[in-house]
Amino acid sequence: MLRSLAAFLTRSGRHDGGHHGGAQPPDRRAPRGAGDGTGADAARRDFESRLAASWGGESRLTRLRVPSGLPVTLGCDAVGVPARYGFRLLARLPRNGCVFADSHWWWWIVPAGSDLGLTWPLPSHYARGARVPATSPRLVGPSDNSSPYTPPIPLYLMTCQLTGTAPLWPARVGTGRP
């Protein structure tokens, strides 16, 4: 799946059906955790570089602001998906934290470090510090409870399901070995 998406992007020079505004910063650090050894890391880098080329730079990042009164003791990162997945993902999650959207992307607030050991499937985007390439995101889904966070594992699994990607887990998780 990732290879075919990367091939499509290479041939067409397009991203997300030709929509603009969903890219990420050109200085994005590599995803944390081990690579999968199948070329998925290279496909993600290619995808992100194409998005960055159409996006316009660091100065266009917007920090998503959690509504006052909600504790952010675990820090804030965000997971974004193209808008075409927004309503379906929102409806399928058992619990949602704060959800933001603009015309091209929907963003879920997750605890900082929720990318540790995970490779989020394309075309999703993991934004550290909840700094996103969005023009004017608005809060579309206030938290279901007193926490601003969407649980990252159900979000990851639902994102994989909607994008047709098999979840990829690090080999050493749960083995008790270093």
C-alpha positions as CSV (number, residue, x, y, z in Angstrom):
1,M,0.0,0.0,0.0
2,L,2.7,2.5,1.0
3,R,4.8,1.7,-2.1
4,S,1.8,2.1,-4.4
5,L,1.0,5.5,-2.7
6,A,4.6,6.6,-3.0
7,A,4.6,5.6,-6.7
8,F,1.4,7.5,-7.3
9,L,2.8,10.6,-5.7
10,T,6.0,10.3,-7.7
11,R,4.1,10.0,-11.0
12,S,1.5,12.7,-10.4
13,G,3.3,15.2,-8.2
14,R,0.1,15.5,-6.2
15,H,-0.9,14.9,-2.6
16,D,-4.2,14.1,-0.9
17,G,-6.2,14.3,-4.2
18,G,-4.5,17.6,-5.1
19,H,-5.6,19.6,-2.0
20,H,-3.1,22.0,-0.6
21,G,-2.5,23.0,3.0
22,G,-1.9,19.6,4.5
23,A,1.9,19.5,4.4
24,Q,4.3,19.5,7.2
25,P,7.5,21.5,8.1
26,P,10.5,20.8,5.9
27,D,12.7,20.3,9.0
28,R,10.5,17.5,10.4
29,R,12.4,15.0,12.4
30,A,12.3,11.3,11.4
31,P,9.6,9.3,13.1
32,R,10.7,7.8,16.4
33,G,11.0,4.1,16.7
34,A,12.6,1.4,14.6
35,G,11.9,1.4,10.8
36,D,10.0,-1.5,9.4
37,G,12.7,-2.6,6.9
38,T,10.2,-2.6,4.0
39,G,10.7,0.8,2.6
40,A,7.8,2.4,4.4
41,D,10.2,4.9,6.0
42,A,11.4,6.0,2.6
43,A,7.9,6.2,1.3
44,R,6.9,8.4,4.3
45,R,9.9,10.7,3.7
46,D,9.0,11.0,0.0
47,F,5.4,11.7,0.9
48,E,6.3,14.3,3.5
49,S,8.9,16.1,1.2
50,R,6.2,16.4,-1.5
51,L,3.8,17.9,1.1
52,A,6.4,20.2,2.4
53,A,7.2,21.5,-1.1
54,S,3.5,22.6,-1.5
55,W,3.1,23.8,2.1
56,G,5.4,26.8,2.4
57,G,7.5,26.6,5.5
58,E,7.8,26.7,9.3
59,S,6.2,30.2,9.7
60,R,2.9,28.8,8.6
61,L,2.5,26.4,11.5
62,T,-0.4,26.9,13.8
63,R,-0.3,25.6,17.4
64,L,-3.6,24.0,18.4
65,R,-4.9,25.5,21.6
66,V,-6.6,23.2,24.1
67,P,-9.6,25.0,25.7
68,S,-8.9,26.5,29.1
69,G,-9.9,24.4,32.0
70,L,-8.7,21.1,30.5
71,P,-5.4,19.9,32.0
72,V,-2.5,19.2,29.6
73,T,-0.3,17.5,32.1
74,L,0.9,15.0,29.5
75,G,2.0,17.5,26.9
76,C,0.2,17.9,23.6
77,D,0.9,16.4,20.2
78,A,-1.7,16.0,17.4
79,V,-2.5,13.4,14.8
80,G,-4.0,14.6,11.6
81,V,-5.9,12.9,8.8
82,P,-7.2,14.3,5.5
83,A,-10.7,15.8,5.9
84,R,-12.2,12.9,3.9
85,Y,-11.6,10.6,6.9
86,G,-12.7,13.1,9.6
87,F,-16.3,12.3,10.3
88,R,-15.8,8.5,9.9
89,L,-12.9,8.5,12.4
90,L,-14.7,10.8,14.8
91,A,-17.8,8.4,14.8
92,R,-15.7,5.2,15.2
93,L,-13.6,6.2,18.2
94,P,-14.9,5.0,21.6
95,R,-13.7,8.3,23.2
96,N,-12.5,11.6,21.7
97,G,-10.4,14.3,23.2
98,C,-10.3,17.7,21.5
99,V,-10.7,17.6,17.8
100,F,-9.9,20.4,15.4
101,A,-10.5,20.8,11.7
102,D,-9.8,23.1,8.8
103,S,-10.9,22.6,5.2
104,H,-8.2,20.0,4.5
105,W,-7.3,18.2,7.7
106,W,-8.8,17.0,11.0
107,W,-6.6,16.9,14.1
108,W,-6.9,14.9,17.3
109,I,-5.0,16.0,20.5
110,V,-3.0,13.1,21.9
111,P,-0.4,12.9,24.8
112,A,3.1,14.0,23.8
113,G,5.2,11.0,22.7
114,S,2.3,9.1,21.2
115,D,4.4,8.4,18.2
116,L,7.0,6.5,20.2
117,G,7.5,3.1,18.5
118,L,4.6,3.6,16.0
119,T,4.6,4.3,12.3
120,W,1.4,6.3,11.7
121,P,0.0,5.2,8.4
122,L,0.0,7.5,5.3
123,P,-1.6,9.9,4.7
124,S,-1.9,10.7,8.4
125,H,0.5,13.2,9.9
126,Y,1.9,13.3,13.5
127,A,2.6,16.8,14.7
128,R,4.8,17.2,17.7
129,G,3.8,20.0,20.0
130,A,0.4,20.2,18.3
131,R,2.0,22.5,15.7
132,V,0.1,21.9,12.5
133,P,0.1,23.2,8.9
134,A,-3.4,24.5,9.1
135,T,-4.8,27.8,8.0
136,S,-7.6,28.4,10.6
137,P,-8.3,25.2,12.5
138,R,-11.5,25.4,14.7
139,L,-12.5,23.2,17.6
140,V,-15.2,20.8,16.1
141,G,-15.3,18.2,18.8
142,P,-14.8,19.3,22.4
143,S,-13.6,16.6,24.7
144,D,-16.0,13.8,25.7
145,N,-14.7,14.1,29.3
146,S,-12.4,16.2,31.4
147,S,-9.3,15.3,29.4
148,P,-8.3,16.9,26.2
149,Y,-6.7,13.7,24.9
150,T,-7.9,11.1,22.5
151,P,-6.5,7.7,23.5
152,P,-3.7,7.1,20.9
153,I,-3.9,3.3,20.5
154,P,-7.6,3.3,19.4
155,L,-6.9,6.3,17.2
156,Y,-3.9,4.5,15.7
157,L,-5.9,1.3,15.0
158,M,-8.9,3.2,13.5
159,T,-6.6,5.3,11.3
160,C,-5.0,2.1,10.1
161,Q,-8.4,0.6,9.4
162,L,-9.6,3.7,7.5
163,T,-6.5,3.9,5.4
164,G,-6.3,0.2,4.7
165,T,-3.0,-0.2,6.4
166,A,-2.0,-3.1,8.7
167,P,-0.9,-1.9,12.1
168,L,2.9,-2.0,12.6
169,W,4.1,-2.8,16.1
170,P,7.7,-2.7,17.2
171,A,9.1,-6.3,17.6
172,R,10.2,-5.8,21.2
173,V,7.0,-4.5,22.7
174,G,5.8,-6.8,25.5
175,T,8.7,-9.3,25.2
176,G,10.5,-8.2,28.3
177,R,13.7,-8.1,26.4
178,P,15.8,-5.0,25.8
